[in-house]
Amino acid sequence: SVAKINLKDYEGAILDYDKAIELNTNPYKAYYNRGNAKNNLGDYEGAILDYDKAIELNTNHYKAYHNRGIAKNNLGDYEGAKTDMEKAAKLKNDEKKNA
């Protein structure tokens, strides 16, 4: 529920994405978007778990690496954040080359 995120209703968005994951409708995007909502609520550990799952389902989703890097940075995992940001940059550059 991108609309709920846009309205800053992160808790409502999480519930919507829980349901999308349960129904298995485009699960990688649901995990990614639920991670974004958790990140906005300051639940960085929960966000990282969701980004991990999104990346597992779609290894080329550079935004998931980028946002996971932000969450890791917020938890003080600077090395993990750096690794994720480098991976995100590489994937984004690869995407541009193949466009």
C-alpha positions in Angstrom: 0.0 0.0 0.0 2.1 2.7 -1.4 -0.8 5.1 -0.8 -0.5 4.5 2.9 3.2 5.0 2.9 2.7 8.3 1.0 0.2 9.3 3.8 2.9 8.2 6.4 0.5 5.5 7.6 3.4 3.1 8.0 1.6 0.7 10.4 -1.3 0.4 8.0 1.1 -0.1 5.1 2.8 -2.9 7.0 -0.5 -4.7 7.5 -1.3 -4.4 3.8 2.1 -5.8 2.9 1.7 -8.6 5.5 -1.5 -9.6 3.6 0.2 -9.3 0.2 3.0 -11.6 1.4 0.5 -14.0 2.8 -1.4 -14.1 -0.6 2.0 -14.4 -2.4 1.1 -11.5 -4.8 4.4 -10.1 -6.0 6.2 -11.0 -2.8 9.5 -9.3 -3.4 7.9 -5.9 -3.8 5.8 -6.5 -0.7 8.9 -7.4 1.3 10.7 -4.4 -0.1 7.9 -1.9 0.6 7.2 -3.4 4.0 10.9 -2.9 4.7 10.6 0.8 3.7 7.7 1.2 6.1 9.6 -0.4 8.9 12.7 1.7 8.1 10.5 4.9 8.3 9.3 3.7 11.8 12.9 3.2 13.0 12.5 -0.6 13.0 15.9 -1.1 11.3 16.3 -4.7 12.3 12.9 -5.6 10.9 13.6 -3.5 7.8 16.8 -5.4 7.2 15.0 -8.8 7.5 12.5 -7.7 4.9 15.2 -6.3 2.5 17.1 -9.6 3.0 14.0 -11.5 1.8 13.4 -9.0 -1.1 17.0 -9.5 -2.2 16.6 -13.3 -1.9 13.6 -13.1 -4.3 15.1 -10.6 -6.7 18.9 -10.4 -6.5 19.0 -7.5 -9.0 16.8 -5.1 -7.0 19.4 -2.3 -6.4 17.0 -0.2 -4.3 16.7 -3.1 -1.7 20.5 -3.1 -1.3 20.5 0.7 -1.1 17.8 0.9 1.6 19.2 -2.0 3.5 22.5 -0.1 3.5 20.7 2.9 5.1 19.1 0.7 7.8 22.5 -0.9 8.5 24.1 2.5 8.7 21.4 3.6 11.2 22.3 0.6 13.4 26.0 1.4 13.2 27.0 -1.4 10.8 29.1 0.9 8.7 31.0 -1.9 6.9 27.7 -3.7 6.0 26.2 -0.4 4.9 29.2 0.3 2.6 29.0 -3.2 1.1 25.3 -2.8 0.3 25.8 0.7 -1.1 28.6 -0.5 -3.4 26.4 -3.5 -4.6 23.5 -1.1 -5.2 25.7 1.3 -7.2 27.0 -1.7 -9.3 23.5 -3.0 -10.0 22.2 0.4 -10.9 25.1 1.0 -13.3 24.6 -2.5 -14.9 20.9 -1.6 -15.3 21.8 1.6 -17.1 24.2 -0.2 -19.5 21.6 -2.8 -20.4 18.8 -0.3 -20.9 
